[in-house]
């Protein structure tokens, strides 16, 4: 991508009504556009980051036999009434609307009910199980407050996976199997060391759940962590009974602000019982299936990564999710020798399969460097007069600030 062709532009200031650092930086750098509180458009650069995160998640879910699909956002009132979760007293985040043809429709905040109902068409025997399916989908939740930027939206992208098993043993085995898969995701995103499997309440889903909480000053949760024992407890279930169950003392735990980046719920057989989803066992007897639900907040992760790694200059992306691997910055004027060298390097980088954003615009070096820092692409390669004459290019690491002189061949090799 030539930056001269990119329709988005960096800006000096974020909107005055935006208080969250993650949204301020993402808006200023041209990754997102704010439509309203809790609703953000993904612009080209932001979409590339989201797609990179999705691919990491996709690979890890596929590795544990997940099958990708996508469900509708429109939800049938009658289906959710069967599990009592249509009621606003039970689920207080519904967006609902009247159909012109009559009746009410909801907009998906979660998908346990419709995906369980759909599975009636495909699983009838224990031989059809186990099965796990997942999707990346835009969820809509009527949050009372949306003040944390892209970390808590009324409209957001989520990976939600659902598992179906014929018996408790295989169900619990898969439930436990997802924990290391989730941690693989967070390690690949650069936050594995600060993310913990956390004992928590189940909210509108079930009595208890496990959350994946990442230490983050801007996080809305409070989590007590024992790094030594690898134990973490959400403040909402922090009591003597919980501590005894986990075998940890209060003085062994350190208090942190955290952001919930994932969660898993064990529904047992209750959800399938409510839905009438059952299979025949080896004896021909009908039994409700065992179900689990597993979520990762994809767009929330974008905000968490910005909050955790940004510095005083701007965003700092981990290499695994950066929109481009290299920011190539030309200091030449249109048509001069420096620009020609930069153009040739850009073309060869593309041929070498390197993802590169090329700043070919006619503006000052200071402005280009400031915008490059704001964008947060991991590596910057500068083409100036010296590089054009000697073939040695200035390579800058965004995270460390390390500057090296690198020959052209090495740039193309890496």
C-alpha positions as CSV (number, residue, x, y, z in Angstrom):
1,X,0.0,0.0,0.0
2,X,1.3,3.4,-1.0
3,X,0.4,5.9,1.8
4,X,-0.4,8.5,-0.8
5,X,-3.3,6.3,-1.9
6,X,-4.5,5.5,1.6
7,X,-7.7,7.6,2.1
8,X,-7.3,7.8,5.9
9,X,-5.1,10.5,7.4
10,X,-3.3,10.8,10.8
11,X,-4.6,13.6,13.0
12,X,-3.0,15.5,15.8
13,X,-5.9,15.3,18.2
14,X,-8.6,12.7,19.0
15,X,-12.3,13.7,19.3
16,X,-12.8,15.7,22.5
17,X,-15.5,13.3,23.7
18,X,-13.2,10.2,23.5
19,X,-11.5,9.5,26.9
20,X,-10.1,6.1,26.4
21,X,-6.4,6.0,25.4
22,X,-6.9,3.0,23.0
23,X,-9.6,4.8,21.1
24,X,-7.8,8.1,21.1
25,X,-4.7,6.6,19.5
26,X,-6.6,4.3,17.1
27,X,-8.7,7.3,15.9
28,X,-5.7,9.6,15.5
29,X,-3.7,7.0,13.6
30,X,-6.6,6.2,11.3
31,X,-7.3,2.7,12.4
32,X,-10.9,3.3,13.4
33,X,-13.7,5.9,13.1
34,X,-16.1,6.6,15.9
35,X,-19.8,6.5,14.8
36,X,-21.2,6.9,18.3
37,X,-20.4,5.8,21.9
38,X,-19.5,2.1,21.7
39,X,-19.6,1.8,17.9
40,X,-16.5,2.2,15.8
41,X,-15.9,1.6,12.1
42,X,-12.8,-0.5,11.2
43,X,-10.8,1.5,8.6
44,X,-8.3,-0.3,6.3
45,X,-5.5,-0.3,8.8
46,X,-7.7,-1.4,11.6
47,X,-9.3,-4.1,9.5
48,X,-5.9,-5.6,8.8
49,X,-5.1,-5.8,12.5
50,X,-8.5,-7.4,13.2
51,X,-7.9,-9.9,10.4
52,X,-4.5,-10.8,11.8
53,X,-6.0,-11.4,15.3
54,X,-8.7,-13.5,13.7
55,X,-6.2,-15.6,11.9
56,X,-4.2,-16.4,15.1
57,X,-7.5,-17.4,16.8
58,X,-8.6,-19.4,13.8
59,X,-5.4,-21.4,13.7
60,X,-5.7,-22.3,17.4
61,X,-9.4,-23.2,17.2
62,X,-8.8,-25.3,14.1
63,X,-6.0,-27.1,16.0
64,X,-8.5,-28.3,18.6
65,X,-11.0,-29.5,15.9
66,X,-13.1,-26.4,15.7
67,X,-15.1,-26.0,12.5
68,X,-15.8,-22.4,11.3
69,X,-19.3,-21.2,10.4
70,X,-21.3,-18.0,10.7
71,X,-24.7,-17.6,12.2
72,X,-27.3,-14.9,11.6
73,X,-27.5,-11.8,13.8
74,X,-31.3,-11.8,13.8
75,X,-32.7,-13.9,16.6
76,X,-36.1,-15.5,17.1
77,X,-37.9,-14.4,20.3
78,X,-39.6,-17.8,20.7
79,X,-36.3,-19.7,20.9
80,X,-34.9,-17.5,23.6
81,X,-38.1,-17.6,25.6
82,X,-37.7,-21.3,25.9
83,X,-34.5,-20.7,28.0
84,X,-35.9,-17.7,29.8
85,X,-33.2,-15.5,28.3
86,X,-35.5,-13.3,26.2
87,X,-36.5,-11.4,29.4
88,X,-34.7,-8.2,30.0
89,X,-34.7,-9.1,33.7
90,X,-32.5,-12.0,32.9
91,X,-30.4,-10.5,30.0
92,X,-30.3,-6.7,30.2
93,X,-28.2,-6.1,27.0
94,X,-30.7,-7.0,24.3
95,X,-31.3,-4.9,21.2
96,X,-34.8,-5.7,20.0
97,X,-37.1,-4.5,17.2
98,X,-40.6,-4.9,15.8
99,X,-40.9,-6.8,12.6
100,X,-43.1,-5.1,9.9
101,X,-44.7,-8.5,9.4
102,X,-45.6,-8.7,13.1
103,X,-43.8,-9.9,16.1
104,X,-40.4,-9.1,17.7
105,X,-36.9,-9.9,16.7
106,X,-33.6,-9.6,18.7
107,X,-30.1,-8.8,17.5
108,X,-27.5,-11.4,18.6
109,X,-25.6,-10.7,21.8
110,X,-24.7,-14.4,22.0
111,X,-25.5,-17.6,20.1
112,X,-25.9,-20.6,22.4
113,X,-29.6,-20.9,21.8
114,X,-29.7,-20.6,18.0
115,X,-26.6,-22.8,17.5
116,X,-28.0,-25.5,19.8
117,X,-31.3,-25.4,17.9
118,X,-29.5,-25.7,14.6
119,X,-27.5,-28.7,15.8
120,X,-30.8,-30.7,16.1
121,X,-30.6,-31.0,12.3
122,X,-27.1,-32.6,12.4
123,X,-26.6,-34.6,15.6
124,X,-28.9,-37.4,16.6
125,X,-26.6,-40.1,17.8
126,X,-23.7,-40.3,20.2
127,X,-21.7,-41.4,17.1
128,X,-22.1,-37.8,15.7
129,X,-20.2,-36.4,18.7
130,X,-18.1,-34.7,19.9
131,X,-18.4,-31.6,17.7
132,X,-17.2,-28.0,18.2
133,X,-18.1,-25.1,15.9
134,X,-17.0,-21.4,16.0
135,X,-17.6,-18.1,14.3
136,X,-16.3,-14.6,14.1
137,X,-19.3,-12.4,14.3
138,X,-20.4,-8.9,15.1
139,X,-22.3,-8.9,18.4
140,X,-24.7,-6.2,19.5
141,X,-25.1,-5.5,23.2
142,X,-27.1,-2.6,24.7
143,X,-24.5,-1.7,27.3
144,X,-25.5,1.0,29.7
145,X,-22.0,2.5,29.6
146,X,-19.5,2.4,26.7
147,X,-16.6,4.4,28.1
148,X,-13.6,2.2,27.4
149,X,-13.2,2.8,23.7
150,X,-12.9,-0.3,21.6
151,X,-12.5,-2.4,24.7
152,X,-16.2,-2.2,25.6
153,X,-18.5,-1.6,22.6
154,X,-22.2,-1.9,21.9
155,X,-21.1,-3.4,18.6
156,X,-18.0,-5.6,18.5
157,X,-16.4,-8.6,16.8
158,X,-16.2,-11.7,18.9
159,X,-15.0,-15.3,18.3
160,X,-17.6,-17.6,19.9
161,X,-17.2,-21.4,19.9
162,X,-19.7,-24.0,21.1
163,X,-18.9,-27.7,22.0
164,X,-21.3,-30.6,22.0
165,X,-20.5,-33.9,23.7
166,X,-22.4,-37.2,24.4
167,X,-21.1,-37.6,28.0
168,X,-19.6,-35.6,30.8
169,X,-16.2,-37.1,30.5
170,X,-15.6,-36.1,26.9
171,X,-17.3,-32.7,27.6
172,X,-15.0,-31.9,30.5
173,X,-11.9,-33.1,28.6
174,X,-12.7,-30.7,25.8
175,X,-13.5,-27.8,28.2
176,X,-10.0,-28.3,29.7
177,X,-8.5,-28.7,26.3
178,X,-9.5,-25.1,25.3
179,X,-7.6,-23.5,28.1
180,X,-4.1,-24.1,26.6
181,X,-5.4,-23.3,23.2
182,X,-6.6,-19.9,24.5
183,X,-3.2,-19.3,26.2
184,X,-1.5,-20.1,22.9
185,X,-3.6,-17.3,21.3
186,X,-2.6,-14.8,24.0
187,X,1.1,-15.8,23.8
188,X,1.1,-15.3,20.1
189,X,-0.4,-11.9,20.6
190,X,2.4,-11.0,23.1
191,X,0.3,-10.9,26.2
192,X,0.7,-14.5,27.4
193,X,2.9,-13.6,30.4
194,X,0.2,-11.2,31.8
195,X,-2.9,-13.2,31.0
196,X,-4.3,-15.7,33.5
197,X,-7.1,-18.3,33.6
198,X,-9.4,-16.7,36.2
199,X,-12.1,-18.2,38.4
200,X,-15.2,-16.0,37.9
201,X,-19.0,-15.8,38.1
202,X,-21.0,-16.9,35.1
203,X,-23.4,-13.9,34.8
204,X,-26.2,-14.5,32.3
205,X,-24.5,-17.7,31.1
206,X,-24.0,-20.0,34.0
207,X,-23.3,-20.0,37.8
208,X,-19.5,-20.1,37.4
209,X,-17.1,-19.6,34.5
210,X,-13.4,-19.2,33.7
211,X,-12.2,-15.9,32.4
212,X,-9.0,-15.0,30.7
213,X,-7.9,-11.8,32.3
214,X,-5.0,-9.7,31.1
215,X,-3.2,-7.2,33.4
216,X,-4.1,-3.8,32.0
217,X,-4.3,-0.5,33.8
218,X,-7.3,0.5,31.7
219,X,-9.1,-2.8,32.4
220,X,-12.6,-2.7,34.1
221,X,-12.1,-5.8,36.2
222,X,-10.1,-6.4,39.4
223,X,-8.3,-9.7,39.6
224,X,-6.2,-11.2,42.4
225,X,-3.2,-13.2,41.1
226,X,-0.6,-15.6,42.4
227,X,2.0,-15.8,39.7
228,X,3.9,-18.4,41.6
229,X,0.9,-20.8,41.8
230,X,-0.7,-19.7,38.5
231,X,-4.0,-18.9,40.2
232,X,-6.2,-15.9,39.6
233,X,-9.5,-14.9,41.1
234,X,-12.0,-12.3,39.9
235,X,-12.9,-9.8,42.7
236,X,-16.6,-10.7,42.3
237,X,-16.1,-14.2,43.6
238,X,-13.3,-13.4,46.0
239,X,-14.3,-15.1,49.3
240,X,-13.1,-17.6,51.8
241,X,-15.0,-20.5,50.1
242,X,-13.4,-19.7,46.7
243,X,-9.9,-19.4,48.3
244,X,-10.3,-22.7,50.1
245,X,-11.5,-24.4,46.9
246,X,-8.4,-23.1,45.0
247,X,-6.0,-23.8,47.8
248,X,-4.6,-20.3,48.1
249,X,-4.4,-17.8,50.9
250,X,-5.4,-14.2,50.6
251,X,-1.9,-12.9,51.3
252,X,-0.5,-14.9,48.4
253,X,-2.5,-12.9,45.9
254,X,-1.6,-9.6,44.3
255,X,-4.3,-7.1,43.2
256,X,-4.4,-5.9,39.5
257,X,-6.6,-4.0,37.2
258,X,-7.4,-6.4,34.3
259,X,-9.2,-6.7,31.0
260,X,-11.3,-9.8,30.2
261,X,-10.0,-11.0,26.8
262,X,-11.7,-14.4,26.8
263,X,-14.1,-16.6,28.7
264,X,-15.3,-20.2,28.8
265,X,-18.6,-21.5,30.2
266,X,-19.6,-25.1,31.2
267,X,-23.4,-25.4,30.6
268,X,-23.5,-29.1,31.5
269,X,-26.7,-30.6,30.2
270,X,-29.0,-27.7,31.2
271,X,-28.9,-25.7,28.0
272,X,-29.5,-28.8,25.9
273,X,-32.4,-29.8,28.2
274,X,-34.0,-26.4,27.7
275,X,-33.6,-26.6,24.0
276,X,-34.6,-30.2,23.6
277,X,-31.2,-31.2,22.1
278,X,-30.6,-34.8,22.8
279,X,-28.9,-37.8,21.2
280,X,-29.3,-41.6,21.5
281,X,-26.7,-43.4,23.4
282,X,-25.4,-47.0,22.7
283,X,-28.5,-48.4,24.3
284,X,-30.8,-46.3,22.2
285,X,-31.8,-44.1,25.1
286,X,-32.2,-40.3,24.5
287,X,-29.9,-38.1,26.6
288,X,-29.4,-34.3,26.6
289,X,-26.0,-33.4,25.1
290,X,-23.3,-31.7,27.2
291,X,-22.6,-28.1,26.0
292,X,-19.8,-25.5,26.5
293,X,-19.3,-22.0,25.2
294,X,-16.0,-20.3,24.5
295,X,-15.5,-16.6,23.7
296,X,-12.6,-14.3,22.7
297,X,-13.2,-10.6,22.2
298,X,-11.4,-9.9,18.9
299,X,-11.9,-6.1,18.8
300,X,-11.5,-5.8,22.5
301,X,-8.0,-7.4,22.1
302,X,-7.1,-4.5,19.7
303,X,-7.8,-2.1,22.5
304,X,-6.0,-4.1,25.1
305,X,-2.9,-4.4,22.9
306,X,-2.9,-0.6,22.4
307,X,-3.3,0.1,26.1
308,X,-0.5,-2.3,27.1
309,X,2.2,-1.5,24.5
310,X,1.6,2.1,23.5
311,X,4.3,4.6,24.5
312,X,4.5,8.4,24.5
313,X,4.9,8.5,20.7
314,X,1.9,6.3,19.8
315,X,0.9,2.7,19.2
316,X,3.4,-0.2,19.3
317,X,2.0,-3.3,17.6
318,X,3.3,-6.9,18.3
319,X,4.7,-8.3,15.0
320,X,2.0,-11.0,14.9
321,X,-0.9,-8.5,14.4
322,X,0.7,-5.4,13.0
323,X,-1.1,-4.2,9.8
324,X,2.2,-4.2,8.0
325,X,5.6,-5.7,8.8
326,X,7.6,-2.7,7.5
327,X,6.9,1.0,7.2
328,X,9.1,2.2,4.3
329,X,9.6,5.9,4.5
330,X,11.0,7.9,1.6
331,X,12.7,11.2,2.3
332,X,12.9,12.1,-1.4
333,X,11.0,14.6,-3.5
334,X,8.8,13.3,-6.4
335,X,11.0,12.2,-9.3
336,X,14.4,12.6,-7.6
337,X,17.0,9.9,-7.1
338,X,16.0,9.1,-3.5
339,X,12.4,8.6,-4.6
340,X,13.5,6.3,-7.4
341,X,15.5,4.2,-5.0
342,X,12.6,4.0,-2.6
343,X,10.2,3.0,-5.4
344,X,12.5,0.2,-6.5
345,X,12.9,-1.1,-2.9
346,X,9.1,-1.0,-2.4
347,X,8.5,-3.0,-5.5
348,X,11.2,-5.6,-4.6
349,X,9.9,-5.9,-1.0
350,X,6.4,-6.7,-2.4
351,X,7.9,-9.3,-4.8
352,X,9.8,-10.8,-1.7
353,X,6.4,-11.2,0.0
354,X,7.1,-8.6,2.7
355,X,4.0,-6.7,3.9
356,X,5.0,-3.1,3.5
357,X,3.3,0.3,3.9
358,X,5.2,2.8,1.7
359,X,5.2,6.5,2.8
360,X,5.7,8.1,-0.6
361,X,4.1,11.4,0.3
362,X,5.7,14.8,-0.2
363,X,6.0,16.1,3.3
364,X,8.7,16.8,5.9
365,X,10.8,14.1,7.4
366,X,9.7,15.2,10.9
367,X,6.1,14.8,10.1
368,X,6.6,11.4,8.5
369,X,8.6,10.1,11.4
370,X,6.0,11.3,13.9
371,X,3.2,9.6,12.0
372,X,5.3,6.4,11.7
373,X,5.7,6.3,15.4
374,X,2.0,6.9,15.9
375,X,1.1,4.0,13.5
376,X,3.2,1.6,15.5
377,X,4.4,-0.7,12.7
378,X,7.2,-2.8,14.1
379,X,10.0,-1.9,11.7
380,X,10.7,1.3,9.8
381,X,13.1,1.5,6.9
382,X,14.2,5.0,5.9
383,X,15.4,5.9,2.4
384,X,17.3,9.1,2.4
385,X,20.2,10.6,0.4
386,X,22.8,8.5,2.2
387,X,20.9,5.3,1.5
388,X,20.5,6.2,-2.1
389,X,24.2,6.8,-2.5
390,X,25.6,3.9,-0.4
391,X,22.9,1.2,-0.5
392,X,22.9,1.1,3.4
393,X,19.4,1.8,4.8
394,X,18.4,3.0,8.2
395,X,16.3,0.4,10.0
396,X,14.5,1.3,13.1
397,X,12.8,-1.0,15.6
398,X,9.6,0.7,16.8
399,X,9.5,-1.0,20.2
400,X,13.1,-0.5,21.3
401,X,14.1,2.4,19.2
402,X,17.2,0.6,18.0
403,X,18.7,2.0,14.8
404,X,20.9,-0.1,12.5
405,X,22.3,0.4,9.0
406,X,21.2,-2.5,6.8
407,X,22.2,-3.4,3.2
408,X,19.5,-3.8,0.7
409,X,19.9,-7.5,0.3
410,X,19.3,-8.0,4.0
411,X,16.1,-6.0,3.9
412,X,14.8,-8.2,1.2
413,X,15.9,-11.4,2.9
414,X,14.0,-10.5,6.1
